[in-house]
Amino acid sequence: MSPEAGRVDLSVRLGSLTLANPVLCASGTFGYGIEEAEAARRLGAIVTKTVTRESRAGNPPPRIVETPAGMLNSIGLQNVGVVRFVAEKLPALRDIGVPIVVSIGGRSAEDFEAVVERLEDAPGVAAYEVNISCPNVKEGGIEFCQVPSAAAELISRVRKKTMRPVWAKLSPNVTSIGHLGRACEEAGADALTAINTFVGMAVDLERRRPRLPGVTGGLSGPAIRPLALARVRELKRNVSIPIVGVGGIVSGRDALEFLLVGARAVQVGTAHFLRPDQGRIVIEEIDRFLADRSIPSVESWIGTLEEG
């Protein structure tokens, strides 16, 4: 007899963290996390939009272009800066009552270090997600995301600044994500978030111009899900630390694919633009799928893909 919906143990271990369920929001797709507090309370953890040393105005509009089965974005890490984040955003985030993973970014390793140093005295931060992979920032990002030694150096420097868990968010725009992930693991990363967006572009035929002012942007949404899934599989074969799967997840079945391949948690991103509580729906669909098959826990499902 199948367990009743809601009776499946959805909790997961992600390194030193225990999450109530494996569904998180992806950075940059859910505001800071406080804008939709009721929806956020259902998530396993909140990943904030990326916070930088100084405030950033972001890229000029338009910043989002719809594409078949997805979208291009070129936000440019718009945010209030770490000082205002700690003073204005973090207190309200703590009140939501779920683990807070702060996404951090910068133009240089020194910028990343400065953000961590400012956050270290702030209570309520469960982990840092180091955004070494944003395709819409012109300064520094290419080297960090594409050169394993540069990524490793950055992770090593962040690691020395904190005892909190450090997650490295990886770009798919590399020759070998397995090599990149292994370099970050060896440098001290506690987990890997895979993947960030693919570089893409769209053009306006009537104007004969790019549809984004910066020409290219980050492609996300269901169109990239098979590509993201393959990268998670590649990482699973190359690292021993936990992987958080991201890329085109809309439904519980989508999330379960990533978990089956070996991710220990997932992030819902673009789907939140259409429905801010889509994460809740994904959680409920995971629960129902496992209950219908008499699978008692998410942990019993993770990494059980049979190949060959």
C-alpha positions as CSV (number, residue, x, y, z in Angstrom):
1,M,0.0,0.0,0.0
2,S,1.4,3.4,-1.0
3,P,2.2,5.9,1.8
4,E,-0.1,8.9,1.9
5,A,0.9,12.1,0.2
6,G,2.8,14.2,2.7
7,R,4.1,11.1,4.5
8,V,7.2,10.7,2.3
9,D,10.4,11.9,4.1
10,L,11.5,14.8,1.8
11,S,14.5,15.9,4.0
12,V,18.0,15.7,2.5
13,R,21.5,16.1,3.7
14,L,23.6,18.6,1.8
15,G,27.0,18.4,3.3
16,S,26.7,19.8,6.9
17,L,23.2,21.1,6.2
18,T,19.9,19.3,6.6
19,L,17.1,20.7,4.5
20,A,13.4,20.0,5.0
21,N,13.1,19.2,1.3
22,P,15.4,19.3,-1.8
23,V,13.8,22.3,-3.6
24,L,15.5,25.7,-3.5
25,C,15.0,28.8,-5.6
26,A,17.7,29.7,-8.0
27,S,19.6,33.0,-7.5
28,G,18.3,35.9,-9.3
29,T,14.9,34.4,-10.0
30,F,13.2,35.0,-6.6
31,G,14.4,38.5,-5.7
32,Y,16.2,38.4,-2.3
33,G,13.7,35.9,-1.1
34,I,11.5,38.3,1.0
35,E,9.4,39.5,-1.9
36,E,7.4,36.2,-1.8
37,A,7.8,35.3,1.8
38,E,4.8,32.9,1.9
39,A,6.1,30.9,-1.0
40,A,9.6,31.0,0.3
41,R,8.5,29.3,3.6
42,R,7.8,26.1,1.7
43,L,11.3,25.8,0.2
44,G,14.2,23.7,1.4
45,A,16.3,26.9,1.4
46,I,16.4,30.4,-0.1
47,V,19.2,31.3,-2.4
48,T,19.3,35.1,-2.6
49,K,20.1,37.2,-5.7
50,T,23.8,37.7,-6.0
51,V,25.2,40.2,-3.5
52,T,28.3,42.2,-4.4
53,R,30.8,44.5,-2.5
54,E,29.2,47.7,-3.8
55,S,25.7,48.3,-5.1
56,R,25.2,47.6,-8.8
57,A,22.7,49.3,-11.2
58,G,22.8,46.3,-13.6
59,N,22.7,46.3,-17.3
60,P,20.5,48.7,-19.4
61,P,17.0,47.6,-20.4
62,P,15.6,45.6,-22.0
63,R,17.0,42.8,-19.8
64,I,14.8,39.8,-20.7
65,V,13.9,38.3,-24.0
66,E,11.5,35.4,-24.4
67,T,12.8,32.5,-26.5
68,P,11.3,29.1,-27.5
69,A,11.0,27.1,-24.3
70,G,13.0,29.6,-22.4
71,M,14.3,33.1,-22.0
72,L,17.5,35.2,-22.3
73,N,18.4,37.5,-19.5
74,S,21.0,40.2,-19.1
75,I,20.4,41.6,-15.6
76,G,24.0,42.3,-14.7
77,L,23.8,41.4,-11.0
78,Q,21.7,44.4,-10.0
79,N,21.7,44.5,-6.2
80,V,21.9,46.9,-3.2
81,G,25.4,45.9,-2.1
82,V,26.5,43.9,0.9
83,V,26.2,46.6,3.5
84,R,22.6,47.4,2.7
85,F,21.8,43.7,2.2
86,V,22.9,43.0,5.8
87,A,21.0,45.9,7.2
88,E,17.8,45.8,5.1
89,K,17.3,42.4,3.6
90,L,18.9,39.8,5.9
91,P,16.7,40.5,9.0
92,A,13.5,39.9,7.0
93,L,15.0,36.8,5.4
94,R,15.7,35.3,8.9
95,D,12.1,35.8,9.9
96,I,11.0,33.5,7.0
97,G,12.5,30.5,8.9
98,V,14.3,28.5,6.3
99,P,18.0,28.2,5.6
100,I,19.5,31.2,3.8
101,V,22.2,30.7,1.1
102,V,23.7,34.0,0.1
103,S,24.9,34.2,-3.5
104,I,28.0,36.3,-3.7
105,G,29.7,37.9,-6.7
106,G,32.4,40.3,-7.6
107,R,34.9,41.6,-10.2
108,S,37.9,40.2,-8.4
109,A,38.9,37.7,-5.7
110,E,39.3,40.7,-3.3
111,D,35.7,41.6,-3.9
112,F,34.5,38.1,-3.0
113,E,36.6,38.1,0.1
114,A,35.2,41.5,1.2
115,V,31.6,40.3,0.8
116,V,32.3,37.3,2.9
117,E,34.1,39.3,5.6
118,R,31.1,41.6,5.9
119,L,28.6,38.7,6.1
120,E,30.6,36.6,8.6
121,D,29.4,38.7,11.6
122,A,25.7,38.5,10.4
123,P,23.7,35.7,11.9
124,G,21.4,33.5,9.9
125,V,23.5,32.7,6.9
126,A,23.6,28.9,6.3
127,A,26.0,28.9,3.3
128,Y,27.6,31.0,0.5
129,E,27.0,30.2,-3.1
130,V,30.0,31.7,-5.0
131,N,28.8,32.9,-8.3
132,I,31.8,32.4,-10.5
133,S,29.7,31.8,-13.6
134,C,27.5,34.8,-14.5
135,P,27.6,35.3,-18.3
136,N,26.3,38.9,-18.1
137,V,29.2,40.5,-16.2
138,K,32.1,41.6,-18.4
139,E,34.7,42.0,-15.7
140,G,36.4,38.9,-14.2
141,G,33.7,36.4,-14.8
142,I,35.1,34.8,-17.9
143,E,38.4,33.8,-16.2
144,F,36.7,32.6,-13.0
145,C,34.2,30.4,-14.8
146,Q,36.3,29.0,-17.7
147,V,39.8,28.5,-16.2
148,P,39.9,25.7,-13.5
149,S,43.0,27.1,-11.8
150,A,41.4,30.6,-11.5
151,A,38.2,29.1,-10.1
152,A,40.2,27.0,-7.7
153,E,42.2,30.1,-6.5
154,L,39.0,32.0,-5.9
155,I,37.3,29.2,-4.0
156,S,40.4,28.7,-1.9
157,R,40.5,32.4,-0.9
158,V,36.8,32.4,0.0
159,R,37.3,29.1,1.9
160,K,40.0,30.7,4.1
161,K,37.6,33.5,5.1
162,T,34.8,31.3,6.5
163,M,33.8,28.1,8.3
164,R,30.4,28.2,6.7
165,P,29.7,25.9,3.7
166,V,30.9,27.2,0.4
167,W,29.1,26.2,-2.8
168,A,30.6,26.9,-6.2
169,K,28.1,27.8,-8.9
170,L,29.5,26.5,-12.2
171,S,29.1,27.7,-15.8
172,P,28.2,25.2,-18.6
173,N,30.2,27.4,-21.0
174,V,33.4,25.4,-20.5
175,T,35.3,22.6,-22.2
176,S,35.0,20.2,-19.3
177,I,32.7,20.9,-16.3
178,G,34.0,17.8,-14.7
179,H,37.5,19.3,-14.6
180,L,36.2,22.6,-13.3
181,G,34.1,20.9,-10.6
182,R,37.1,18.8,-9.4
183,A,39.3,21.9,-9.2
184,C,36.7,23.6,-7.0
185,E,36.3,20.5,-4.8
186,E,40.1,20.3,-4.3
187,A,40.2,24.0,-3.4
188,G,37.7,23.4,-0.6
189,A,34.2,23.8,-2.0
190,D,31.6,21.9,0.0
191,A,29.1,21.6,-2.8
192,L,28.6,22.5,-6.5
193,T,25.6,24.2,-8.1
194,A,25.2,23.2,-11.7
195,I,24.5,24.9,-13.9
196,N,24.3,28.6,-14.6
197,T,22.9,29.8,-17.9
198,F,24.2,29.2,-21.4
199,V,25.4,32.1,-23.5
200,G,22.9,32.9,-26.2
201,M,21.5,35.7,-28.3
202,A,18.4,36.8,-30.1
203,V,18.0,39.3,-33.0
204,D,15.3,41.7,-34.2
205,L,14.9,41.1,-37.9
206,E,13.0,44.4,-38.5
207,R,15.7,46.5,-36.8
208,R,18.5,44.3,-37.8
209,R,19.9,44.6,-34.2
210,P,20.4,42.3,-31.2
211,R,17.4,42.2,-29.0
212,L,19.5,42.7,-25.9
213,P,21.6,45.9,-25.5
214,G,24.6,43.7,-24.5
215,V,24.1,41.5,-27.5
216,T,24.3,38.2,-25.6
217,G,22.6,37.0,-22.5
218,G,22.1,33.9,-20.4
219,L,19.7,31.2,-21.8
220,S,17.5,29.5,-19.2
221,G,14.3,27.6,-19.0
222,P,13.1,24.1,-20.2
223,A,15.2,24.3,-23.4
224,I,18.4,23.8,-21.4
225,R,17.2,21.0,-19.1
226,P,18.7,18.0,-21.1
227,L,22.0,19.9,-21.3
228,A,22.0,20.7,-17.6
229,L,21.1,17.1,-16.7
230,A,24.1,15.8,-18.7
231,R,26.4,18.2,-16.9
232,V,25.2,17.1,-13.5
233,R,25.9,13.5,-14.6
234,E,29.4,14.5,-15.7
235,L,30.0,16.2,-12.4
236,K,28.7,13.2,-10.4
237,R,31.3,11.0,-12.2
238,N,34.2,13.5,-11.3
239,V,33.5,14.7,-7.7
240,S,32.5,13.4,-4.3
241,I,30.9,16.5,-2.9
242,P,27.1,17.2,-3.2
243,I,25.7,18.7,-6.4
244,V,22.7,21.0,-6.6
245,G,21.0,20.6,-10.0
246,V,19.7,23.6,-11.9
247,G,18.4,24.1,-15.4
248,G,14.8,24.3,-16.7
249,I,13.1,22.6,-13.8
250,V,9.3,23.3,-14.0
251,S,7.7,20.2,-12.5
252,G,8.3,17.6,-9.8
253,R,9.2,15.1,-12.6
254,D,11.9,17.5,-13.9
255,A,13.4,17.7,-10.4
256,L,13.3,14.0,-9.9
257,E,15.4,13.5,-13.1
258,F,18.2,15.6,-11.5
259,L,17.9,13.7,-8.2
260,L,17.9,10.4,-10.0
261,V,21.1,11.3,-11.8
262,G,22.8,12.2,-8.5
263,A,22.0,15.8,-7.5
264,R,21.1,16.0,-3.8
265,A,19.0,19.1,-4.2
266,V,17.6,21.2,-7.1
267,Q,16.9,24.9,-7.8
268,V,13.8,26.2,-9.5
269,G,14.6,29.3,-11.5
270,T,12.9,30.6,-14.7
271,A,9.6,29.0,-13.7
272,H,9.3,31.4,-10.8
273,F,8.9,34.3,-13.3
274,L,5.7,32.7,-14.4
275,R,4.5,31.6,-11.0
276,P,6.2,32.7,-7.8
277,D,5.1,29.6,-5.9
278,Q,6.2,27.1,-8.5
279,G,8.7,25.7,-6.0
280,R,5.8,24.6,-3.8
281,I,4.2,22.8,-6.7
282,V,7.5,21.0,-7.5
283,I,7.7,19.9,-3.9
284,E,4.2,18.6,-3.8
285,E,4.7,16.7,-7.1
286,I,7.9,15.1,-5.8
287,D,6.0,13.9,-2.7
288,R,3.1,12.5,-4.7
289,F,5.3,10.7,-7.2
290,L,7.3,9.0,-4.5
291,A,4.2,8.2,-2.4
292,D,2.5,6.6,-5.4
293,R,5.5,4.3,-5.8
294,S,5.8,3.4,-2.1
295,I,9.2,5.1,-2.0
296,P,9.6,6.2,1.6
297,S,12.1,9.0,1.2
298,V,13.9,11.3,-1.3
299,E,17.2,9.9,0.0
300,S,16.0,6.5,-1.3
301,W,15.7,7.9,-4.8
302,I,18.8,10.1,-5.1
303,G,21.6,8.6,-7.3
304,T,19.7,5.4,-8.2
305,L,19.9,5.8,-12.0
306,E,20.7,2.5,-13.7
307,E,22.8,2.8,-16.8
308,G,23.6,0.1,-19.3
